[in-house]
Amino acid sequence: MSNQIDLAVIGGTGVYALAELENVEARTPDTPYGPASGPVRIGTLAGRRVAFLARHGEGHSVPPHRINYRANLAALQQVGARRVLALNTVGGITEGYGPRVLACVDQLIDYTWGRVSTLCEEPGTEVLHIDFGEPYTPVLRRAVLDAAERAGVAVVDGGCYGATQGPRLETRAEIARLRRDGCDVVGMTGMPEAGLARELGLDYASLSIVANWASGAGPQPDEVITLDDVLANVAAASAGVARIVRALVEA
């Protein structure tokens, strides 16, 4: 079996491990940007080597605006990953993106602020003007969708991810604005992660796990969003995610 990392998976809220990994070892690479959110856990799945990193830390201790996105991606690159599948827990805004839906989004709008969002932050570093018209790598997106089809898991093809600052959830007026802007789902970690992956030359795709209707967006606009509901919906969708990841590495 090759030592090459076939795929790296970044887990979001409610996804703190890949239970399917076998013979797992933990690595804590030193990166130029400081420590990652936690150890990179590397194991085997379907005879392939797969890496996993919990974006918020394995105890969900790092809020979205404090995540060291640069260190996370650099750590995955240092262990040998070239393809990254990001799992993003999101709220649904438009019809077809309700709770427990999986979506492989193809566009995003960045509403975050104050985050270190580029490798060009330090004086003297090379200035990178990346092409970001397609924020997710088309070849990897297609591979994820094909894997979902082989695994028999329904995944929405496309959609626009609105990245907000967090950690609070959004107001109804903010969600109404995101809807007007064309966003289908809303989350707090889509950026700067996607942009940094492009700067590092990593193939990157997002599998969004819809955990709840965003504020005022669902059939019960007065519904209060609770963490228990979010985690229950993510857990229910996780079986499908695991099957997709397995089919993706088997290919």
Sequence and secondary structure as in RCSB ss.txt:
>XXXX:A:sequence
MSNQIDLAVIGGTGVYALAELENVEARTPDTPYGPASGPVRIGTLAGRRVAFLARHGEGHSVPPHRINYRANLAA
LQQVGARRVLALNTVGGITEGYGPRVLACVDQLIDYTWGRVSTLCEEPGTEVLHIDFGEPYTPVLRRAVLDAAER
AGVAVVDGGCYGATQGPRLETRAEIARLRRDGCDVVGMTGMPEAGLARELGLDYASLSIVANWASGAGPQPDEVI
TLDDVLANVAAASAGVARIVRALVEA
>XXXX:A:secstr
   SEEEEEEE TT    TT EEEEEE    TT   SS EEEEEETTEEEEEEETTTTTT S GGG  HHHHHHH
HHHTT  EEEEEEEEEE STT  TT EEE  EEEE   SS   TT STTS       SS S HHHHHHHHHHHHH
HT   EE  EEEE   SS   HHHHHHHHHHT SEEESSSTTHHHHHHHHT EEEEEEEEEEE TTTSSSTT   
 HHHHHHHHHHHHHHHHHHHHHHHH 
